[in-house]
Amino acid sequence: APDLQVYDVDVDYAKCPDLAMTAWVANLGCLGVGPGVNVSFYEETLGYLGTVQTRGPLAAGAAEQVKFNYPTNQVPSVIYAVVDDDGKMMGSLNECKEANNATEHLLVCVQPN
């Protein structure tokens, strides 16, 4: 089965406070998946921000970077991403490991003192 993981969520700090986010999606399983894998972005205070999809297929061992922009005036923000998530914490793909689909929470767009 595929094992989708999302990692290295980050923002373009030059665009803060807007959240111009990127994340990498990898398939660490034995079987590939087609294009259109959902990757949802969240912020701890604001909640669900939106979902983007991978453009290409993810064969076993392959990875792809996805991008998502969310305009906001909130500073700072704590963001995270979840792969195989429809924005309601529901997945559609059968994976060999379902518990590893989210990134760590990341504090971003902190204003200097």
N, C-alpha and C positions, 0 to 999 in steps of 0.2 A: 504494500500500500504506500501511497505518498506520505511524507511527513513534512508538512509546510511549517516554516518558521519565519518570523519577521524579526529583523535586528537593525541596529545602527540607525534608530530614528533620530532625526536632527532637524534643525531649522536653519534658514539663511538669516544670520543675525543682522545683516544689513537691512532686512525688511521688517524687523521688529518695530512695533508690537504685532504687526500682522504675522501670522504663523504660516510661513512658506516652508512646509515640511517635506522631508524625504525619508524613505525607509527602504531597506533591502528585504526582498522575499526570496527564500531559498527552499528548495525541495530536497530534504535529506533522507527521503524514503527510497524505496526500491522501484516504485512505479511512477511514471510521469503524470502530469495533469495538463489539460489544454489551457488556452488563453482565457482570460476573464475571471481569474481568482480574485475575490473581494479582499480588500485591505481597508479596514475602517480606522479612522483617527479619532481620538478622544482627548479632552482636556478635563482635568479633575473637577474644576468648578463649573465649566460650561457643559460638560457631558459630551454626548455624541456630536462630532463636527461634520462628518461626511465619509463617504466611501469612494474609493477608486478601484480600478481593476487592472490586473497585469495585462500587458499587450500580447505577449508571446506565450508559447507553451513552456512549461517548466519540467524538463526531463529530470530524472534522478541526478542530483548533484548540481543542477543549474540554479542560477539566481538572477533576479531582475530588480532594478531600482524603480520605485514608484514615487510620484510627487503629488502633493495636495496643498492647496492654498486656502487659508481661512482668514478673512479680514477681522481684526479685533483691536480694541484699544486696551485690553487687559494686560497688565504687566505686574508681576511675572506670570508665567504660565507653566503648568505641569502637564506634559503631553505623553501619550503612549499610543501605540498602534496594535491592531489585532488582525491577523490573517485569517481567511475563511470565516469572515464575520459580516453579517448583513446590516450591521448598525443596531441590531437588537440582541447581540451576543449569541446569534444562531449561525451555525455553519451548515454548509450543504455538501461538503466533501467528506468521504470516509477516509480517515487517516489512521496510521498505526499508532500515533501519539496525539491525542487531542489536547493535552494539558500544557503544551508548550507553544501556543499560538500568539501570545502577547509579549510585547517588549517590557522592559523595566520602565518605570515612570521617570521622566527626565524634566528637570527644572530648566526653563529656557527664558530668554528675553528679560533677564534681570537688569534693572536700571542701576547704573553706578551711583554710589553715594555722593 
